Amino acid sequence: MGIVWKGHPSWRSPRMLQFLLASVFCCGVIGVALFLAVRHDLLPGGLTAIGFLVLVLFAFGSPVLYRNKTLYLITGRGVRFEAGFPVKTDKREFSYHKIQAVDVHQTLPEKLIFRTGTVTVSSASRDDDEIVFAGVANPDRIARLIRDGEDRAYSHLHEDYPRSPDHHGGYRHADQYQHSPLSGG
């Protein structure tokens, strides 16, 4: 199966805004230093103009590069995370049968103002192994897509053993329900 969802950190996320503000602040400090150096005849004006241009490109280019080099994928086989600049050096992938938990975390501003959040996918193989979709728009929808993929993968492995949602957003096997006279079981 192919790609179900493909995304990057959202521009609206506080993480991207913090990154942009930090880049602009650092470039502003260096820009003031360049300005003072020219004012006191420590640097020629032409060199300073080139320096300002490089600073502006860095201030706005680095968040764009960070966002475009961070890739989140949900496929028919599992979830994948790729990040790194200039080449993707951090790659992690979980197949659906190795996923233990899918959690959504949103701070109050993320939920009410930015409509972004973090989706954490934990592996059943190791406690510290997880994929984090940080700063994504519509995190509940993304978590639902992952859980739907888990259900499809599970149903292909165990067609005679259905799973049903429990009250906490997770899943449990059908034989874990107590049968009542009203359910016919």
C-alpha positions as CSV (number, residue, x, y, z in Angstrom):
1,M,0.0,0.0,0.0
2,G,1.1,3.6,-0.6
3,I,1.2,6.8,1.4
4,V,-1.9,7.5,3.6
5,W,-0.6,10.8,4.9
6,K,2.5,12.9,4.4
7,G,3.4,16.0,6.4
8,H,5.8,18.4,8.0
9,P,5.8,20.5,11.1
10,S,3.0,23.2,10.7
11,W,4.0,26.8,10.3
12,R,1.4,27.6,13.0
13,S,3.1,25.4,15.6
14,P,4.7,27.2,18.5
15,R,7.9,25.2,17.8
16,M,8.2,26.7,14.3
17,L,7.4,30.1,15.6
18,Q,10.1,29.8,18.3
19,F,12.6,28.6,15.7
20,L,11.8,31.6,13.5
21,L,12.0,34.1,16.3
22,A,15.3,32.6,17.6
23,S,16.8,32.9,14.1
24,V,15.6,36.4,13.6
25,F,16.9,37.4,17.1
26,C,20.3,35.9,16.5
27,C,20.6,37.6,13.1
28,G,19.4,40.9,14.7
29,V,22.2,40.7,17.2
30,I,24.8,40.0,14.6
31,G,23.3,42.7,12.4
32,V,23.7,45.3,15.1
33,A,27.3,44.2,15.5
34,L,27.9,44.6,11.8
35,F,26.3,48.0,11.9
36,L,28.4,49.2,14.8
37,A,31.5,47.8,13.0
38,V,30.8,49.8,9.9
39,R,29.9,52.9,11.9
40,H,33.3,52.8,13.6
41,D,35.1,52.1,10.3
42,L,36.1,48.5,11.2
43,L,34.4,47.0,8.1
44,P,33.9,48.4,4.6
45,G,30.2,49.2,3.7
46,G,30.0,46.7,0.8
47,L,31.0,43.8,3.0
48,T,28.4,44.8,5.5
49,A,25.7,44.9,2.9
50,I,26.6,41.3,1.9
51,G,26.6,40.3,5.6
52,F,23.1,41.7,6.1
53,L,21.9,39.8,3.0
54,V,23.4,36.6,4.3
55,L,21.8,37.2,7.7
56,V,18.3,37.8,6.3
57,L,18.6,34.6,4.2
58,F,19.7,32.7,7.2
59,A,17.0,34.1,9.5
60,F,14.2,33.1,7.2
61,G,15.9,30.2,5.3
62,S,16.8,28.1,8.3
63,P,13.2,27.5,9.5
64,V,12.2,26.7,5.9
65,L,15.0,24.2,5.6
66,Y,14.2,22.7,9.0
67,R,10.5,22.3,8.1
68,N,11.2,20.8,4.6
69,K,13.8,18.4,5.9
70,T,11.5,17.0,8.6
71,L,9.1,14.5,7.1
72,Y,6.3,12.5,8.7
73,L,4.7,9.6,6.9
74,I,1.8,7.3,7.5
75,T,1.8,4.5,5.0
76,G,-0.1,1.3,4.5
77,R,2.7,-0.5,6.4
78,G,3.3,1.8,9.3
79,V,4.7,5.2,10.3
80,R,7.9,6.8,9.4
81,F,10.0,9.8,10.5
82,E,12.8,11.4,8.5
83,A,14.9,14.4,9.4
84,G,18.3,16.0,8.9
85,F,20.1,18.6,6.9
86,P,21.6,18.5,4.2
87,V,20.8,14.7,4.1
88,K,18.2,12.9,6.1
89,T,20.4,11.4,8.8
90,D,17.6,10.5,11.3
91,K,15.2,7.9,10.0
92,R,12.9,5.7,12.0
93,E,10.0,3.5,10.9
94,F,7.6,1.3,12.8
95,S,5.3,-1.3,11.2
96,Y,1.8,-1.3,12.6
97,H,2.3,-4.6,14.5
98,K,5.2,-3.0,16.5
99,I,3.2,0.0,17.6
100,Q,2.3,-0.1,21.3
101,A,0.6,3.3,21.9
102,V,-0.4,6.4,20.0
103,D,-0.7,9.5,22.1
104,V,-1.7,13.1,21.3
105,H,-0.4,16.0,23.4
106,Q,-1.6,19.5,23.1
107,T,-1.0,22.5,25.4
108,L,-3.9,24.8,25.8
109,P,-2.5,27.4,23.4
110,E,-1.8,24.7,20.8
111,K,-5.4,23.4,21.1
112,L,-7.2,26.7,21.2
113,I,-5.0,29.1,19.2
114,F,-2.7,27.2,16.9
115,R,-4.7,24.0,16.3
116,T,-1.5,22.0,16.4
117,G,0.0,19.3,18.7
118,T,2.3,16.4,19.0
119,V,1.6,12.8,18.1
120,T,3.8,10.3,19.8
121,V,4.0,6.7,18.5
122,S,5.6,4.3,21.0
123,S,7.1,1.0,19.9
124,A,6.4,-2.3,21.7
125,S,10.0,-3.4,21.1
126,R,11.8,-0.9,23.4
127,D,10.6,1.5,26.1
128,D,12.6,4.5,24.8
129,D,11.9,3.9,21.1
130,E,9.3,6.3,19.7
131,I,8.5,8.4,16.7
132,V,7.3,12.0,17.5
133,F,5.3,14.0,15.0
134,A,6.0,17.4,16.6
135,G,4.0,20.5,15.8
136,V,1.6,19.0,13.4
137,A,-1.8,20.4,12.4
138,N,-4.9,18.3,13.3
139,P,-3.0,15.9,15.6
140,D,-6.3,14.0,16.5
141,R,-6.9,13.2,12.8
142,I,-3.3,12.0,12.4
143,A,-3.6,9.7,15.5
144,R,-6.9,8.4,14.1
145,L,-5.2,7.6,10.8
146,I,-2.5,5.6,12.6
147,R,-5.0,3.7,14.7
148,D,-7.0,2.9,11.6
149,G,-3.9,1.5,10.0
150,E,-3.2,-0.6,13.1
151,D,-6.8,-1.9,12.9
152,R,-6.4,-2.8,9.2
153,A,-3.0,-4.5,9.8
154,Y,-4.4,-6.4,12.8
155,S,-7.5,-7.5,11.0
156,H,-5.4,-9.0,8.1
157,L,-3.4,-11.0,10.7
158,H,-6.3,-12.1,12.8
159,E,-9.4,-12.0,10.7
160,D,-11.3,-14.3,13.1
161,Y,-10.4,-12.2,16.2
162,P,-12.0,-8.7,16.0
163,R,-10.8,-5.7,18.2
164,S,-13.1,-3.1,19.6
165,P,-12.5,0.3,21.0
166,D,-12.3,0.6,24.8
167,H,-13.2,3.7,26.8
168,H,-9.6,5.1,26.8
169,G,-9.1,5.3,23.1
170,G,-7.1,2.1,22.9
171,Y,-8.3,-1.3,21.7
172,R,-8.9,-4.6,23.3
173,H,-9.9,-8.0,22.0
174,A,-13.5,-9.0,21.7
175,D,-13.2,-11.8,24.2
176,Q,-12.3,-9.3,26.9
177,Y,-15.8,-8.0,27.1
178,Q,-18.1,-9.5,29.6
179,H,-21.1,-11.0,27.9
180,S,-24.5,-9.9,29.1
181,P,-28.0,-11.3,28.5
182,L,-28.7,-8.2,26.4
183,S,-25.8,-8.8,24.0
184,G,-26.9,-12.3,23.3
185,G,-23.7,-13.8,24.6
